[in-house]
Amino acid sequence: MRVSSFLATHRFRPTPLLTVAMVALAALCIALGNWQRDRADEKGAAAALASAAAREASLDLAVADNDAPAVLYRTVHGSGEYDAAHAVLIDNKLRGGRPGYEVVTPFKIAPGNRYVLVDRGWVAQGPTRKQLPSVQTPAGIVEITGRATLPPKRYLELKADGAESVLRQNLDIDRIADSSGLILLPFVVEQADPVTPPDELLRDWPQPDFGVERHLSYMVQWYSLAALAIVLWLVLNWRRSVEDS
């Protein structure tokens, strides 16, 4: 049907019910799209700060304070001793499709009595889950270098970790501090290669993902739904003229 023919036989007669529904739906979708846009802006600013922090000079752990945001994503280094007695394995960590664990060990920073958790790397799961891998901990004074980061604040917990359990579902700084009695800095160091003495742990830390692209994708979806609501309102309110019916 040609446009001229359609216009000759139809009239645009919006009904109050469809109009109210369209306005409400479009307003909601636009508001949600704006919220996702603002979140993307916030995450983009955080990513820029992280990139700037990564370019700063390496920070000595001996002078790091308890202000985690000031240290986050910076390269850090320090000397001290590992506390093998309180080492833990973080469960359900995949690398190349293989199950395994991340080896996390408290590190006593010299001088003083402060500790920081060091994620030393990944080790593959053994033949069965009942047989935990044996990971050697360097003895004596060692030097470490790595990136300061924070573990996820939200995680799935199928059951509570035992206070003395070596195997943990999640890397929770506060829980490890409570169970070990150690004074821990409020961040984790993802150890970087090379390490001395060498070990067989895998250290391929991904870059921080702030989810900017995800928020932008959601923004486009919400704006698209708002546009769709308007288009449907326009289409559904074209009605055949009474005299032509």
C-alpha positions in Angstrom: 0.0 0.0 0.0 1.3 3.4 -1.0 1.8 6.1 1.7 -0.7 8.4 0.0 -3.3 5.7 -0.1 -2.7 4.8 3.5 -3.0 8.5 4.6 -6.2 8.8 2.6 -7.9 6.0 4.4 -6.4 6.3 8.0 -6.2 8.9 10.7 -3.9 9.2 13.6 -6.1 8.9 16.7 -4.0 8.3 19.8 -6.0 6.7 22.7 -5.4 7.9 26.3 -4.6 4.5 27.6 -1.9 3.8 25.0 -0.5 7.3 25.3 -0.2 7.0 29.1 1.4 3.6 28.8 3.9 4.8 26.2 4.9 7.9 28.1 5.4 5.9 31.3 7.4 3.1 29.6 9.5 5.6 27.6 10.2 7.7 30.6 11.3 4.7 32.7 13.6 3.4 29.9 15.2 6.8 29.4 15.8 7.1 33.1 17.4 3.7 33.3 19.5 4.5 30.2 20.6 7.7 31.8 21.6 5.8 35.0 23.6 3.3 33.0 25.3 6.3 31.2 26.2 7.8 34.5 27.6 4.5 35.7 29.7 4.2 32.6 31.1 7.7 33.2 31.9 6.7 36.8 33.6 3.5 35.8 35.5 5.3 33.0 36.8 7.8 35.5 37.8 4.9 37.8 39.6 3.1 34.9 41.5 6.3 34.2 42.6 6.6 37.8 43.7 3.0 37.8 45.7 3.5 34.6 47.4 6.6 36.1 48.2 4.6 39.4 49.8 1.8 37.4 52.2 4.3 35.8 53.3 5.7 39.2 56.6 4.7 40.7 56.7 1.5 42.7 55.7 2.0 46.4 57.6 0.5 49.2 55.2 -1.6 51.4 57.1 -0.4 54.5 55.6 3.1 54.0 52.2 2.0 52.7 49.4 3.0 55.0 45.8 1.7 55.6 44.4 3.9 52.9 43.6 1.2 50.3 42.3 3.6 47.6 45.6 5.5 47.6 47.6 2.3 46.9 45.1 0.5 44.6 46.5 -0.7 41.3 50.0 0.7 42.0 53.1 -1.4 41.7 54.4 -2.2 45.2 57.5 -3.8 46.5 59.0 -4.8 49.8 61.2 -7.2 51.8 60.1 -9.5 54.5 59.1 -13.1 55.4 56.2 -15.3 54.4 54.1 -16.7 57.1 53.6 -20.3 55.8 51.5 -21.3 58.8 48.6 -19.1 57.6 48.8 -19.7 53.9 45.5 -20.5 52.2 44.3 -21.9 48.9 41.5 -20.0 47.1 39.2 -22.6 45.5 37.5 -22.7 42.0 40.1 -20.8 40.0 40.2 -21.7 36.3 43.2 -21.2 34.0 42.9 -22.4 30.4 39.8 -24.5 31.4 41.7 -26.3 34.1 40.5 -26.1 37.7 43.0 -25.0 40.4 43.7 -22.7 43.3 45.3 -19.4 44.0 48.0 -19.6 46.6 47.7 -16.7 49.1 50.2 -16.3 51.9 50.6 -13.5 54.5 53.8 -11.6 54.1 55.4 -9.9 57.1 56.8 -6.6 56.0 60.2 -5.6 57.3 60.6 -3.7 59.5 57.7 -3.9 61.8 54.8 -6.3 62.6 52.5 -5.6 59.7 51.4 -8.1 57.1 50.0 -8.0 53.6 48.3 -10.9 51.8 50.3 -11.9 48.7 48.5 -13.8 45.9 51.6 -15.8 44.8 49.9 -17.3 41.7 47.9 -20.3 40.5 48.5 -24.0 40.9 46.5 -26.8 39.2 44.2 -29.1 41.1 45.5 -32.6 41.8 44.0 -35.9 40.6 41.2 -35.5 43.1 39.8 -32.6 45.2 40.7 -34.5 48.3 44.4 -34.2 47.5 45.4 -30.6 47.8 48.6 -29.5 46.0 51.7 -29.1 48.0 53.2 -25.6 47.5 56.6 -24.7 48.9 56.8 -21.3 50.7 60.2 -19.5 50.5 61.9 -19.3 53.9 63.8 -16.3 55.2 63.9 -12.8 54.0 62.7 -12.4 50.4 61.9 -9.5 48.1 58.5 -9.2 46.4 57.0 -7.0 43.7 53.4 -6.9 42.5 50.2 -5.0 41.9 48.0 -3.8 44.8 44.4 -4.8 44.3 41.2 -5.6 46.2 39.4 -8.9 46.1 35.7 -8.9 45.0 33.3 -7.5 47.6 30.5 -9.7 46.3 30.9 -13.4 46.0 29.0 -16.7 46.1 29.4 -18.6 49.2 28.0 -22.2 49.3 29.2 -22.7 52.9 31.1 -20.8 55.5 34.9 -21.3 55.5 36.3 -22.9 58.6 38.5 -20.6 60.6 41.5 -23.0 60.4 40.8 -24.3 56.9 43.5 -24.0 54.4 41.0 -24.2 51.5 38.9 -21.1 51.2 36.1 -20.3 48.8 36.8 -16.6 48.6 39.7 -14.3 49.4 38.3 -12.3 52.3 40.9 -10.1 54.0 38.9 -9.6 57.2 38.2 -13.2 57.7 41.8 -14.2 57.2 42.8 -11.5 59.6 40.3 -12.7 62.2 41.3 -16.4 61.9 45.1 -15.7 61.8 45.3 -12.9 64.4 47.6 -11.0 62.0 47.5 -7.2 61.3 46.8 -7.2 57.6 46.9 -4.2 55.2 43.5 -3.7 53.5 44.7 -4.8 50.0 46.2 -7.8 48.3 49.4 -7.9 46.3 49.3 -9.9 43.1 52.9 -11.0 42.8 54.7 -10.4 39.6 57.4 -12.3 37.8 60.3 -12.9 38.1 60.3 -14.3 41.7 63.2 -15.4 43.8 63.5 -18.3 44.4 61.7 -19.4 41.2 58.6 -21.5 41.6 56.1 -23.2 39.2 53.1 -21.0 40.1 51.3 -19.3 37.2 51.0 -15.5 37.3 48.9 -14.2 34.5 46.9 -11.5 36.2 44.1 -10.0 34.0 43.9 -6.2 33.7 41.1 -4.7 35.9 37.7 -4.8 34.3 35.6 -1.8 35.3 32.6 -2.9 33.2 32.4 0.4 31.1 31.4 -1.5 28.0 28.8 -3.4 29.9 27.1 -0.2 31.2 27.3 1.3 27.7 25.6 -1.8 26.2 22.8 -1.6 28.8 22.4 2.1 28.1 21.9 1.5 24.4 19.4 -1.3 25.2 17.3 1.0 27.5 17.3 3.8 25.0 16.3 1.4 22.2 13.4 0.2 24.3 12.2 3.8 24.8 12.4 4.4 21.0 10.5 1.1 20.4 7.8 2.2 22.8 7.3 5.4 20.8 7.3 3.6 17.5 4.7 1.1 18.6 2.6 4.0 20.0 2.7 5.7 16.6 1.9 2.5 14.7 -0.9 1.3 16.9 -2.7 4.7 16.9 -3.2 4.9 13.1 -6.8 3.8 12.6 -9.0 3.4 9.5 -11.3 6.4 8.9 -14.9 5.7 9.9 -16.2 6.9 6.5 -13.8 4.4 4.8 -14.7 1.4 6.9 
